[in-house]
Amino acid sequence: MFSILDMINHALGYVNVNVKIKNQIYIGIGIAGNLYLGYVAIRLMQNGAWLRGILYMLVFLALIYFITLNVIYYFTNKTAKYDLSPKIEKLLGGKPKEALAAEQQAQNNQQQPYIPANGIFDGQELLPATVKTSHTEQENVHQIVDQLQAANIVRLDYGGMSDDAVIQQAQATGEPVYAIGQGIQIPFSQLKLENHRLVIYAGINQMDQSPVGHITKVGLTDVHDAHEDYKLYLASTVITGGMSKIAGRTSAIEQPGDYQVTAQVAYEDRQE
């Protein structure tokens, strides 16, 4: 029985499967193996081998606890109330100092380089803009990210963080960890007035620009009111979101996601 389960386990190692699905399969294999272990324990006790039977049964019960934790993490969106894993890790000595140092360095390097694309607005008033993106514009954003990645300007590698570091950060913040990091500045972007909307055009350069969203609010003010009273200038356009990882039971789970476009707008009174 265990030989068959071991063969299945090794076979999965040669298949490229989503991490979450693969772990769910492993849980199924673990349940089958543990049920067999429980059967062996009962048979041993029935045949008079009480000591071995009780030891097997204790292992069976302990494995039920850990399998239950895995089921909670990989088949639901809940977290286990009584998870002894951190205490067990601490009891066994925790992570090596070298690994902790490498993870800390990776976290320090996670922030993508920020280069002002539209100039430095020294002394200008800046406000965050609310940007709405359509399906077509979302595709344009994905294309820009692909172009930036091909040009080695952006790396979708979670800042070089290991899965352990990703899990630690996700558990500490309660937020997913994004492959793009905290965000990447788009090399070129500008505002265009189209059909009474302020549309953001962006790209790797002015020739390859395409619409990536339109502004609906400047700060807390409706964009139409803001545009009527002030001259608006696009100060920065940043892409955030996208592919991310969340903390799983024993590994990080990668999941797809849409990118978001965040922008800052500089403004000055039209009377000036």
Secondary structure, DSSP 8 states (H G I E B T S, - for coil): -HHHHHHHHHHHTTS---HHHHHHHHHHHHHHHHHHHHHHHHHHHHTT-HHHHHHHHHHHHHHHHHHHHHHHHHHSS---SS--HHHHHHHTT-S-HHHHHHHHHHHHT-S-----SS---TT-EEEEEEEE--HHHHHHHHHHHHHHHHTTS---SGGG--HHHHHHHHHHHSS-EETTTT-EE-SEEEEEEETTEEEEEEESSSTT-EEEEEEEEETTEEHHHHHHHEEEEEEEEEEEE-SEEEE-SSSEEEE---EEEEEEEEEEETT-
